[in-house]
């Protein structure tokens, strides 16, 4: 039998579907994003006939300078992914003042 953790939280009643998160959770993610109400997710739940893929990346590189920099080449050689598992991703940057954004959407269907 596993010992109880000292920081374990007792279960609480579920909040109504369209209410705001608890103040502690809201403070934790204050600048990250807002929760989407359940009512907006009703049409895009697992098992729906429509698949919604929507990844929005909005990065900006501005007001910076690269002075006396040395940039070079980079290579991915044969066999680099030979024992890879999952979804391998390679991101390469051979420049300066570059914003690299990467997103992967994986749709899994069980039939």
Secondary structure as the mmCIF struct_conf table of DSSP 4:
data_model
#
loop_
_struct_conf.conf_type_id
_struct_conf.id
_struct_conf.beg_label_comp_id
_struct_conf.beg_label_asym_id
_struct_conf.beg_label_seq_id
_struct_conf.end_label_comp_id
_struct_conf.end_label_asym_id
_struct_conf.end_label_seq_id
HELX_LH_PP_P HELX_LH_PP_P1 UNK A 2 UNK A 5
TURN_TY1_P TURN_TY1_P1 UNK A 6 UNK A 7
HELX_LH_PP_P HELX_LH_PP_P2 UNK A 13 UNK A 16
TURN_TY1_P TURN_TY1_P2 UNK A 17 UNK A 18
BEND BEND1 UNK A 19 UNK A 19
HELX_LH_PP_P HELX_LH_PP_P3 UNK A 20 UNK A 22
HELX_RH_AL_P HELX_RH_AL_P1 UNK A 23 UNK A 28
TURN_TY1_P TURN_TY1_P3 UNK A 29 UNK A 32
HELX_LH_PP_P HELX_LH_PP_P4 UNK A 34 UNK A 37
HELX_RH_AL_P HELX_RH_AL_P2 UNK A 38 UNK A 41
HELX_RH_3T_P HELX_RH_3T_P1 UNK A 42 UNK A 44
BEND BEND2 UNK A 45 UNK A 45
TURN_TY1_P TURN_TY1_P4 UNK A 46 UNK A 47
BEND BEND3 UNK A 49 UNK A 50
BEND BEND4 UNK A 63 UNK A 63
BEND BEND5 UNK A 68 UNK A 68
TURN_TY1_P TURN_TY1_P5 UNK A 78 UNK A 83
BEND BEND6 UNK A 86 UNK A 86
BEND BEND7 UNK A 95 UNK A 97
#
